[in-house]
Amino acid sequence: MSARMSALVRRFAATIAVLAIAGAFVPGAAVVATAKPTVITNFPLHTEFPNDPFYVDEWGLQSIGAPNAWGVTLGNSSVVVAVVDTGVWWTHPDIQANMWTDPIDGTHGHDYVDGDSNPMDIDPNGIYHGTGVAGVIAAITDNGQGIAGTAQVSVMAVRALGPNGQGSSFNVSQAIMYAADHGAKVINLSLGTNQTFGGPTDIELAINYAWSKGALITAAAGNSGTGTLDYPARLPNVVSVAAIDETGSRASFSNFGPGLSLSAPGDRILTLDGSNNGNAVHYLRGTSFSTPFVTGAAALLLSEDPSLTNSELWDVLNRTAVQPVGNGYNTNYGWGVVNAWNALNALNTPFIYVNSFPSSVSSSSKFDVTWSVLGPAGMAVTDTHVVWGTMSGRLGNSTPAQTGQTRQSYTASGLSLPSGAGTLYFKVVATVNGNLYESQEKVVTASSVPDFLFVLYQLLASNLLYLALFILVLAGVVAFIPQRRAARARRAVARPQTMYPSTYYVQAAPQPQPPPAQQPSPMAAAQYPPRVASPPSSAPAPASTPSVPIAPIAPGAKKRCPSCGTMVNADNMFCFFCGHPFR
């Protein structure tokens, strides 16, 4: 082949290659022989809602952002929620599969009213209070019957109230401790009283016990429409819940006031009825049914992050609540209306939670601050420490930097109030993946209690056994003093009879008295004046008796108390043992 022909062939091949490459980028230039794909069509679609027939009327779930939260998690059966109430109709088809089962005896809880292991909600009045509470928390979702629950978790039924909704604090306290001992991470108390108590109660001790075992306790604020929370909702270790209506405002029947934590839907709540019919539902209202929405939201958080402590859980719920009026805290809504979607989102962003610090300390004592950097697990914390000062907003001092990862706990030790300062302000800062995060500013004040009393208070407050012993001792002292005084008073007014003749006791000589003046009287001859031992004499008798000197009491002389028989010094004016006066 000549050189000319070879060059033409090369040019032709290059032209073909360029056209092929260009054809790949031109629509419709594909090879005609390529098979056309089959288009799939006419397949069914549906809205992203559960198929529970009554879901459309569950306005409360929409209000707390539950449908969005379900995109993250529907819940986890490993999370156990206890319902301390009138029991649960646990054979209801719309909750039976979500009932907790004791691995030892196969029961679903306990009955402290009838004293057996069957916590069935028997209610001739047809309210089925406990069943309704359980339905809001964990009715089975997307099963084609009944309603949708807030979280697909395990419900432990603990019956402490009778069919009329009444019960004793003893049964409730036993039920709370049962739940804590059997692994409940959230304990729902849709119950209470408006009574006020002057000291700790059995319910309070049970709640503190459950809190110490890591459980979060939620309780209804009450339905009197007053500015005071019911008991035990007003206790410090309880998440108190008020009710809102469908307008988003506080329900007219709901209690409110200082100490209120959160609000949730509580009016016209559609929930389960007591029946074996899967579609047996009815409407109920009250803070009893706003409380389980908060319980359900907490259960969703634990399903997503089981490592959350009860205090961290509470903090997330408070910080992510939606405030209907203004910003921050108020006594009408607490921190706002609980929002499960916001709460789950918070777990995906690093944030700082201050776990523990004293609200007040003595001027000379040292204290610690403990915090956690929460958020997605495994993120690098390159620096976290406490910054503090004696003026709000001017925190110029800091503790040594610490490093670690998210979902770890950190502690700064040895902090104290500066000399002469009455208040210390601080906050925690952390650098996570190069971004700076900080907590809210906290306050520690100086206590007016003397140091030794403050140390005693801290010891008693940190140990329930020491506190109980102290109360018993104090009660014994208080009971003994009035009895002692009463006994002395009785001895003072009731002269005791002596057990021995008067000659048995050592008596002090009587004090000399001047003789009575002699008065002329025809009966003078009949008087018998004392005679002086002297020789007979014809001289007339003296007109008066001479004074006889009193012999001093010999040192060491003793006498016996006529009241109690105790030997005391002869010159004592009263008995040192029983207080009986001698003269």
C-alpha positions, 0 to 999 in steps of 0.5 A: 500500500502506498504512503498516500493510501495509508494516510487516507485509511488513517484519516477515515478511521479517525473520522469514524472514531470521532463520530462514534464518540460524539454520538454517545452524547447526542440524544437518540443516537443510540444503536437502533438494535438496542432493546427499549426498556419495559416501563412499569406502570399502574402500581398502587401508592398510598399516603405515608400514614398508618393504616389504623382506621382511627388514626385520622382522628388522633390529633395528639400524635400530629401535635407532638410530631410523632409521624415525622419521628417515626421516620427515625424510629418506631420504637424498640421492644427492648424499651420497657415502659411501666403503667402504674394505674388501674391495670391494662386490658392486656388481651386487647388485640391492639396492644397485646403484642406490645405487652411486656412479659416477665421472663421468669413467670410469663406474666405481664406485670403485677396486681397490688390491689388483688395481690396477684400477678394478673394486672387486668383492667376490670372496670364496671364503669367502662372507663378503663383508665389504665388501658387508655393510658397504655393505648396512647403510649404503645397501641400497635401501629399499622396493623389495620385496626384500632389506633396508633400508639406513640411508640412501639415499645413494651408495656408493663402493667402494674395495677395499684388503683381499683376500678373506681380509680381510687387506691392507697399510696402504699400500693402505688409505692409498691408498684413503682418499686416493682417497675424499677426492679423489673427494668422499666426505664419510664414509669407513667403515673397518671394519678395524684392527689391535691393534698399537701404533706409535711414530710416524705411519703412512701410514694416519694421514697419509691420515686426516689428509689426508681430515679436512683435505678435510672428510671424517668418518672412522668406524672399528671399535673391534675385536673382542677384548673388551679395554679398548683400541681397535684402530688406526686407531680410536684416532686423534684424527681418527677416530670409533671405534665399539663394538658393542651386542647386542640387549639394548642392552648392550655386546657381549661381543666388542667393544673399549672404552676411552678414546677410544671415541666411539660405540656401535651395533648389531653382533650378528646384523646382517642384511645383503647377501650377495655375489650377483645375487639381490636377496634374498641376505642373511645375518647377520654380527657385529662392530664392523665392522657397528656402524660402518656404522650410524654412517656411515649416520646421518652420511649422513642428517644431511648429506642434511638439511644439506649445509653441516655440517662434519666436526667439526660432524657429529661433535659432533651425533652425540655430543650426541644419542646415547643413553647406556645407562648413566648420563649423559655419557661413559663408556669402555664406550659412549663418548657412547652409542648413535648415534640418527639421529632425535635427530640430525636433530631437533637440526638443528631447534633452535638449538645452539652448536658450538665449532669450534676452540680450543687445549687448551693455550697458552703463557703469553704467546701469544694464541689464537682461539675459533671457533664456529658457531650451528647449527639452522634456517637464517636465524634471527636471532642478535642476540648471540653472544660468549665468556664466560670466567674463571679459575674453573669456573662463574664466568665474569665476562669477555666478548668483544665481542658479534657478530650474524648468523644461524644456520649461520654461523661466528663468531670471538673473537680475541686471548684469552690466559691472565691473568697468573699463571693456569694455566687459563682456562674459557670457554663461548659464548652466543648469543641466537637469536630472543630465546632464550638458548643456550649451549655446554658449558664448555671449558678451556684450560690453560697449557703447560709448554713454553717459548714458542719450543718451543710456537710451533715445535710449533704450526707443525709441527702445523698443517702436515704438510709442515713436520712431515715436513721436521722429522722428516727433519732430525731423523732425519738428525741422529740417524743422523749422530751415531752414525756420527761417534762410531763413526768416531772409535772406529775411528780410536782403536783402529786406528793408521793407516799413514802415507803418507810417511816419518817425516822428512816430518812435523814432530816435537816434540823428546823430553822429556829423561830422566835417564841410567841409573845406571852399574853395574860390569860386565865388559862396560863396555869394550864400551859406546859412550857418546856422545862430546863434541866436544872436543880430544883429552885424556888425561882419562877420559870423563865418566860421563854425558851432559849434558842438551841444552836443547829448542828451542822450537817456532817460532810458526806452525809446522805439522805434518801429521796422519798419519791424514787429512793435515790441516795443523795447528799444531805444538803441537796435541795432536790433529787438530782434523778427525779427532781423531787424538792426536799424543802 
